[in-house]
Every structure is written in structure tokens, then in C-alpha cells.
């Protein structure tokens, strides 16, 4: 009969080998995004273009990629978002008018300069399948590009507008996570958090000149940083925010750039009624 010491040693070796095998299976895909987007405050819409560098860090060959089109959660009353709201006895969206709802369209995917097809999925209108023109081998990279248009809904959840304020979250076409458990296509829900791939974001945002933007990452536009510093001094000198001067010229537009690495999402908020505190 084996001694207790021998049995303990054997058990430890088996556990270490099992943990080693499991750790070798783990991987993280990397997705780096470049987005150029313009906000139309009158039409309550976004028009943009996104370029995603998708790096396959898995040992698998990938033939297609699930994509989240989460603005489509607000398109009609048949979505999983609507059903979740009704389960919580929240009926504002269910009884909303069609013009108050939102969606994403005008998608035209190009992968490594080749046109790519998309397919509908069992998950509904806020998840599609992008079929790659060529298989993506392990350690290879695909450059995925598409235009997109978003009709922004009223403020029913994270994405929406209220008067002159716009909350832009879960607003762009986004690859689903692929990990050692497989794909994770998810419908948009009001409750809970989102599982997304990590990477870098470089986002160019065009808005009216009098709108102030708060966003993920570092603001790289020096002129805008200086304007915000000056406006913060004005805001800090008064308790009456209703009397604040306009931040800029409403007849003009501006384009500002944000950047951040090793994050899994980019959100931004903008209004001509924001105050700046420092």
C-alpha cells in the first residue's frame, strides 16, 4: 500500500498538470478599433465608419465572427430587450411611438479589402454573423471595415437622448467574444454587464461646436483641452449654471479625438448644457 506521502505527492502532480493544461487552453482575442463618427443633433442620429483590427490569438481557424448590433434592441417590441423590460414591468419602451425608437443599419462589411456577407442568427436582430471571405488562421489578423448609421432612441436605457443631451453607449458594431468556451453572442439587456474583447480605441467625434463631450480615454485634441480648462474656470466661478455662456458657436462643427488602450468598450456623452468642473 502506498504511503500517505506518496499519495499526496501524486495528487499534487496531477493537479499541477491539469492546471497547466487548462492555462494553455486560455487565450484572449484582441480587437483594436478606429472609429470616425458624426452626431446629427437635429435628426438624433449617428453616421460613422469603423475599422477593426481583429487578432486571432486562439489555436483555432475562424470562419465567421458573431457581431453585436445592439442599437437594434430598440427597433421594435419583439426584441429581447423589450421582453426583459416587460418581465420587470417596465412598459415605457413597449408603448413608445415608432419615431422614438432606434436602430443601426447601412452596414457594408469589407474584410482585408474583400466584400463580406452577413447572415441572420437565431439570436434576433441585434446579433448577426459576419462570414469571412477567407479563413482567419491562428495568429493572423483581419482588418474589418464598415460604414454604419444609428438612429438614436429616446432615453429608455443606456443609449438614448433627452432634450439636448445624448448618451452614446453600445452604439457601434462590435465583435462578440470568442474564448476557450467558444462564442458568446449576447442580446442587449437593460440589466447586467457586457462581455467584450479588449483592445485599443481611437475615436474621432464630430459634434456642434457648442456641445461638450465626456468620453472614455484621453482627449488628444489640444485646442479642445484648452477650451475645457477655460470653461471650467467660468463654471467654478458661479453657482447659477443657468447663466453660463455658450461653450462655442452652434453654427459650426468641431472634430475631437479620444484614445485609450487595453479597454473593452468606448462610451461618450455630449450636451450643450454640460458644466465643466475641475
C-alpha positions, 0 to 999 in steps of 0.5 A: 500500500502506498504511503500517505506521502506518496499519495499526496505527492501524486495528487499534487502532480496531477493537479499541477498538470491539469492546471497547466493544461487548462492555462494553455487552453486560455487565450484572449482575442484582441480587437483594436478599433478606429472609429470616425463618427458624426452626431446629427443633433437635429435628426438624433442620429449617428453616421460613422465608419469603423475599422477593426483590427481583429487578432486571432490569438486562439489555436483555432481557424475562424470562419465567421465572427458573431457581431453585436448590433445592439442599437437594434434592441430598440427597433421594435417590441419583439426584441429581447430587450423589450421582453426583459423590460416587460418581465420587470414591468417596465412598459415605457419602451413597449408603448413608445411611438415608432419615431422614438425608437432606434436602430443601426443599419447601412452596414457594408462589411469589407474584410482585408479589402474583400466584400463580406456577407452577413447572415441572420442568427437565431439570436434576433436582430441585434446579433448577426454573423459576419462570414469571412471571405477567407479563413482567419488562421491562428495568429493572423489578423483581419482588418474589418471595415464598415460604414454604419448609421444609428438612429438614436432612441429616446432615453429608455436605457443606456443609449438614448437622448433627452432634450439636448443631451445624448448618451452614446453607449453600445452604439457601434458594431462590435465583435462578440467574444470568442474564448476557450468556451467558444462564442458568446453572442449576447442580446442587449439587456437593460440589466447586467454587464457586457462581455467584450474583447479588449483592445485599443480605441481611437475615436474621432467625434464630430459634434456642434461646436457648442456641445461638450463631450465626456468620453472614455480615454484621453482627449488628444485634441489640444485646442479642445483641452484648452477650451475645457480648462477655460470653461471650467474656470467660468463654471467654478466661478458661479453657482447659477449654471443657468447663466453660463455662456455658450461653450462655442458657436452652434453654427459650426462643427468641431472634430475631437479625438479620444484614445485609450488602450487595453479597454473593452468598450468606448462610451461618450456623452455630449450636451450643450448644457454640460458644466465643466468642473475641475 
